[in-house]
């Protein structure tokens, strides 16, 4: 009989998602812009793929397409 392969969950609770990101649930809630999937009032889960996308976006150099509003305003003030 072959051993079972573990399947990584696609969705996580806030506590699991925070731990996945290496932060406390409070910091995760204040920092992470990912909107959770709401199945019901009590069942709110975060998509790992969207969390990964958010983290990946933090590591990319800023360019015109992904500059924040604050960066845009700062650039306008310099001119």
Buried (B, 14 or more C-beta within 10 A) or exposed (E): EEEEEEEEEEBBBBEBBBBBBEBEBEEBEEEBEBEBEEEEEEEBBBBBEBBEEBBEEEEEEEEEEEEEEEEEEEEEEEE
